[in-house]
Amino acid sequence: MDFSDQIALVTGANRGIGRHFVLELLDRGAEKIYATARRPETLDFDDNRVVPLTLDLLDSESVRAAASTASDVTLLVNNAGISTGAALVTGDLTEVRREMDTHFWGTLHVIRAFAPVLAAQGGGSIVNILSALSWFATTGSGAYSAAKAAEWNMTNGVRLELAPQGTFVQGVLLGAADTDIAAGYDGPKIDPRTVPRAALDGLAAGSTEIIVDEWTAMVKSSLAGDPAAFYAQMAELLGAN
């Protein structure tokens, strides 16, 4: 895949994995990149191929406006997200809903807004940044895990629905990366630069699902087994860290 003719839009591009997506796309020669954030003044890319743009997943009007402005996009990277730490049973339901509104509804609104844009460009591609927590939960991740599980299967659903218009949909799953969102996590973290590299290499190869790290591969391999065995293994691994 030649990225020199790609016009990308990256959500949550002001930091973490989103920022590294922009940098990696620049390195691969992308023609133009719309770097989006709720506060575009926080974007600091020194390259005239980068176009700052306001996009707030919880503001449907800002999503529609972004799709209208970025009407030439061929590659959509859905990266923006949050982690509230809300528990499902005892946590603040406002925060639980905010997780779902961001990861599921917010991402879906972006996809729905940009689907016609991608179709007009011949189909294009969508990359959704997911998580190993799409497939399991741990203490403190209840709301996040539920929202990411919904986003993961939403990714599968839109892949089928958008295939007739020629849009390729990729899911990218990873464990903890060394970003602000994982600042309170004491376990091993991957270099966030490996995420866009793996995703874009996979896009060039036509890979629908990218497993970035060994932890996520272990989680996926456990899904066919007894969950009790997996959670026992996870408790042992977390206890060792």
C-alpha positions as CSV (number, residue, x, y, z in Angstrom):
1,M,0.0,0.0,0.0
2,D,1.4,3.4,-1.1
3,F,0.6,5.9,1.7
4,S,1.8,8.8,-0.4
5,D,-1.7,9.1,-1.9
6,Q,-3.5,8.8,1.4
7,I,-5.5,11.5,3.0
8,A,-6.0,10.5,6.7
9,L,-8.0,11.7,9.6
10,V,-6.8,10.7,13.1
11,T,-9.0,11.3,16.2
12,G,-7.3,12.1,19.5
13,A,-4.2,13.2,17.7
14,N,-2.9,15.5,20.3
15,R,-1.1,12.9,22.4
16,G,-0.3,9.2,22.9
17,I,-1.1,6.7,20.2
18,G,-3.0,9.2,18.1
19,R,0.0,11.6,17.9
20,H,2.3,8.7,16.9
21,F,-0.2,7.8,14.1
22,V,0.2,11.2,12.7
23,L,4.0,11.0,12.9
24,E,4.1,7.6,11.3
25,L,1.8,8.6,8.5
26,L,4.1,11.6,7.9
27,D,7.1,9.3,7.8
28,R,5.3,7.1,5.3
29,G,4.7,10.1,3.0
30,A,0.9,10.6,3.5
31,E,-0.4,13.4,1.3
32,K,-2.5,15.1,4.0
33,I,-3.4,14.3,7.6
34,Y,-6.3,15.9,9.5
35,A,-5.2,15.8,13.1
36,T,-8.2,16.1,15.4
37,A,-8.7,16.9,19.0
38,R,-11.4,18.5,21.2
39,R,-9.0,21.4,21.6
40,P,-7.0,21.7,18.4
41,E,-4.8,24.3,19.9
42,T,-3.1,21.5,21.8
43,L,-1.8,20.0,18.4
44,D,1.8,21.0,17.7
45,F,2.9,19.3,14.5
46,D,5.5,21.2,12.4
47,D,4.5,20.0,9.0
48,N,2.2,21.7,6.5
49,R,0.7,18.4,5.5
50,V,-1.0,18.3,9.0
51,V,-4.4,20.1,9.2
52,P,-5.6,20.7,12.7
53,L,-9.4,20.1,13.1
54,T,-11.9,20.2,16.0
55,L,-13.6,16.9,16.7
56,D,-15.3,15.8,19.9
57,L,-16.8,12.3,19.9
58,L,-19.5,13.4,22.3
59,D,-20.6,16.3,20.1
60,S,-22.4,15.0,17.1
61,E,-22.4,18.5,15.4
62,S,-18.6,18.6,15.6
63,V,-18.4,15.2,14.0
64,R,-20.7,16.3,11.2
65,A,-18.7,19.5,10.7
66,A,-15.4,17.5,10.6
67,A,-16.8,15.2,7.9
68,S,-17.9,18.2,5.9
69,T,-14.5,19.9,6.1
70,A,-12.5,16.7,5.6
71,S,-14.4,15.5,2.6
72,D,-11.4,14.1,0.8
73,V,-10.4,11.5,3.5
74,T,-9.3,8.0,2.3
75,L,-8.1,6.7,5.7
76,L,-10.0,7.1,9.0
77,V,-8.2,6.3,12.2
78,N,-10.5,6.1,15.2
79,N,-8.2,6.4,18.2
80,A,-9.8,8.9,20.6
81,G,-10.8,7.4,23.9
82,I,-11.0,7.8,27.7
83,S,-10.6,5.7,30.8
84,T,-12.7,6.7,33.8
85,G,-11.9,3.8,36.0
86,A,-15.6,3.5,36.8
87,A,-17.0,0.2,38.3
88,L,-20.1,-1.2,36.7
89,V,-22.0,-2.0,39.9
90,T,-20.8,0.6,42.4
91,G,-19.4,3.3,40.1
92,D,-20.9,6.6,39.0
93,L,-23.4,5.7,36.2
94,T,-22.6,9.0,34.5
95,E,-19.0,7.9,34.1
96,V,-20.1,4.4,32.9
97,R,-22.3,6.0,30.2
98,R,-19.5,8.4,29.3
99,E,-17.3,5.4,28.5
100,M,-19.9,3.8,26.3
101,D,-20.8,7.2,24.7
102,T,-17.2,7.7,23.8
103,H,-15.9,4.3,22.7
104,F,-19.1,2.9,21.1
105,W,-21.5,5.7,20.2
106,G,-18.8,8.3,19.6
107,T,-16.8,6.0,17.3
108,L,-19.9,4.8,15.5
109,H,-21.0,8.4,14.9
110,V,-17.6,9.2,13.3
111,I,-17.9,6.1,11.1
112,R,-21.4,6.9,10.0
113,A,-20.4,10.5,9.2
114,F,-17.3,9.5,7.2
115,A,-18.7,6.4,5.5
116,P,-20.1,8.5,2.6
117,V,-16.8,10.4,2.4
118,L,-14.9,7.1,2.0
119,A,-17.3,5.8,-0.5
120,A,-16.9,8.9,-2.6
121,Q,-13.1,8.3,-2.6
122,G,-13.5,4.7,-3.8
123,G,-13.9,3.0,-0.5
124,G,-10.9,3.8,1.6
125,S,-10.0,2.3,5.0
126,I,-11.0,2.5,8.6
127,V,-8.7,1.7,11.5
128,N,-10.2,1.3,15.0
129,I,-7.9,1.2,18.0
130,L,-9.3,-1.3,20.4
131,S,-7.9,-3.1,23.4
132,A,-7.1,-6.5,24.9
133,L,-9.7,-5.3,27.5
134,S,-12.3,-5.9,24.7
135,W,-12.0,-9.6,25.7
136,F,-11.6,-9.5,29.5
137,A,-12.0,-7.3,32.5
138,T,-10.0,-6.5,35.6
139,T,-10.5,-4.5,38.7
140,G,-11.0,-0.9,37.8
141,S,-11.7,-1.6,34.1
142,G,-15.4,-2.6,34.3
143,A,-16.8,0.3,32.3
144,Y,-13.9,0.6,30.0
145,S,-13.9,-3.2,29.2
146,A,-17.6,-3.2,28.5
147,A,-17.3,-0.2,26.2
148,K,-14.3,-1.6,24.3
149,A,-16.1,-5.0,24.0
150,A,-19.0,-3.1,22.3
151,E,-16.6,-1.2,20.1
152,W,-14.8,-4.4,19.1
153,N,-18.0,-6.1,17.9
154,M,-19.2,-2.9,16.3
155,T,-16.0,-3.0,14.3
156,N,-16.9,-6.5,13.1
157,G,-20.4,-5.3,12.2
158,V,-19.4,-2.2,10.2
159,R,-16.7,-4.3,8.4
160,L,-19.6,-6.3,7.0
161,E,-21.8,-3.4,6.3
162,L,-19.2,-1.3,4.6
163,A,-17.6,-4.0,2.5
164,P,-20.1,-3.5,-0.4
165,Q,-18.8,0.1,-0.8
166,G,-15.2,-1.1,-0.9
167,T,-14.3,0.2,2.6
168,F,-11.7,-1.9,4.5
169,V,-12.1,-2.0,8.3
170,Q,-9.3,-3.0,10.6
171,G,-9.4,-3.6,14.3
172,V,-6.1,-3.1,16.3
173,L,-5.9,-4.7,19.8
174,L,-3.2,-4.1,22.3
175,G,-2.5,-4.2,26.0
176,A,-1.1,-1.3,28.0
177,A,0.9,1.3,26.1
178,D,3.2,3.9,27.7
179,T,0.7,6.8,27.3
180,D,-1.1,9.2,29.7
181,I,-4.2,6.9,29.7
182,A,-2.1,4.1,31.3
183,A,-0.2,6.4,33.7
184,G,-1.6,4.7,36.8
185,Y,-0.8,1.2,35.6
186,D,2.3,-0.4,37.1
187,G,2.6,-3.4,34.7
188,P,4.6,-3.8,31.5
189,K,3.8,-1.2,28.8
190,I,4.6,-1.3,25.1
191,D,6.1,1.6,23.2
192,P,3.2,3.5,21.7
193,R,5.1,3.9,18.4
194,T,4.7,0.2,17.8
195,V,0.9,0.6,17.4
196,P,0.7,2.7,14.3
197,R,3.6,0.8,12.8
198,A,1.8,-2.6,13.3
199,A,-1.5,-1.1,12.1
200,L,-0.2,0.5,8.9
201,D,1.9,-2.6,8.1
202,G,-1.2,-4.6,8.5
203,L,-3.2,-2.3,6.4
204,A,-0.7,-2.6,3.6
205,A,-1.0,-6.4,4.0
206,G,-4.8,-6.5,4.1
207,S,-5.0,-7.7,7.7
208,T,-8.4,-7.2,9.3
209,E,-7.2,-7.7,12.9
210,I,-3.9,-6.7,14.3
211,I,-2.6,-8.1,17.6
212,V,0.1,-5.8,18.7
213,D,1.7,-7.5,21.7
214,E,2.2,-10.8,23.4
215,W,-0.2,-10.0,26.3
216,T,-3.0,-9.5,23.8
217,A,-2.1,-12.7,21.9
218,M,-2.3,-14.6,25.2
219,V,-5.7,-13.1,26.0
220,K,-7.1,-14.0,22.5
221,S,-5.7,-17.6,22.7
222,S,-7.6,-18.1,26.0
223,L,-11.0,-17.2,24.7
224,A,-11.9,-20.8,23.7
225,G,-11.1,-22.1,27.1
226,D,-12.7,-21.9,30.6
227,P,-12.7,-18.3,31.8
228,A,-11.9,-19.4,35.3
229,A,-8.5,-20.7,34.1
230,F,-7.7,-17.5,32.3
231,Y,-8.6,-15.3,35.3
232,A,-6.5,-17.5,37.6
233,Q,-3.6,-17.1,35.3
234,M,-4.2,-13.4,35.1
235,A,-4.3,-13.0,38.9
236,E,-1.0,-14.9,39.1
237,L,0.6,-12.7,36.4
238,L,-0.6,-9.5,38.0
239,G,0.5,-10.6,41.4
240,A,4.0,-11.1,40.1
241,N,4.2,-7.5,38.8
